Amino acid sequence: MHLKLRQLAVFHAVMEEGSVSKAAERMGLTQPAVSIALTTLEETLGYSLFNRSKGYFVPRPEAEQLHEDAELAILAFERFASHAQLIGKGDAGVVRMGSIGATAFNFLPGLISGYTGHRDRIEIQLQVRSSTQIAYLVGNGQIDIGFVEAPVAAHSVTARNFSIPCVCILRGDDPLAEKPVLTPADLAERRMISVYEDHQLDRQLKAAFVAAGVPWYSQIRCYFFAIMRSLVANGTGVAVVDAINGCAELNDGVVWRPFRPDVVFEMAVITRADTALQAPTVAFLEMTIDRLQAHERLFDGVGR
């Protein structure tokens, strides 16, 4: 079987965009060219990937199963191209990373800005994925650094674990902002915003509220801490989030207070176990570790 990268790229674009016309526009091709590429791919595979009706292409189950493999194949090719370009430049480099939402929105942007300030020949690539996807990509060498939730269930990676304290966030004009420390009892009558059920933070908060004799109920649940903060900024409620997002200076009217009992967000920075990192990646990794350690030490020396 002789597959061409162009066929996979067209297939991937159609799956991503949902139509031949949009895929053609994205790739700078004509619609007939896209249709021909798909037909050729199906002929090579020996089975259909789409149901065709009056110009519409509806993915068959076979297409859904192959979509992720096509994406990974394209990423592998892009990795080869980036590596070849790096060798040609000599003193240039690429830092490829994948991140969960906790570090993608209010942590990495500032870190990347500081890192690239005097490194104008270093390319940064950032993907926002789930912890499982990131561990897979790091283990297969498709990205260099991964920011994931701990513990990490992958033997092909090396993990540096961090315990990030969590804080309660609320609007600055909230009467509770007058208190130096907040507890479950303080939040008993408040609308709580939290992460999805069975998340590590959700389990800890539920245990803390139960231990304090306070009913635990969250009316609004989100997947990202950054979105939880945005909801707080809009007066929707209060939340307990990691210090990375909770203590970020965003000028959005949100303030933070220590939360007791202690609740932590366990995360890890992972790299491939059997691969030496390039110098630009090592430099970025060192900056990352320093910054995360600073977040870990947020309450050092503060009475509890």
Secondary structure by P-SEA (a helix, b strand, c coil): ccccaaaaaaaaaaaaaccaaaaaaaacccaaaaaaaaaaaaaaaccccccccccbbbbcaaaaaaaaaaaaaaaaaaaaaaaaaaaaaccbbbbbbccccccccccaaaaaaaaacccccbbbbbbbbcaaaaaaaaaaccccbbbbccccccccbbbbbbbbbbbbbbcccccccccccccccccccccccccccccaaaaaaaaaaaaacbbbbbccccccaaaaaaaaaaccbbbbbccccccccccccbbbbbbccbbbbbbbccccccccccaaaaaaaaaaaaaaaaaaaccccccc
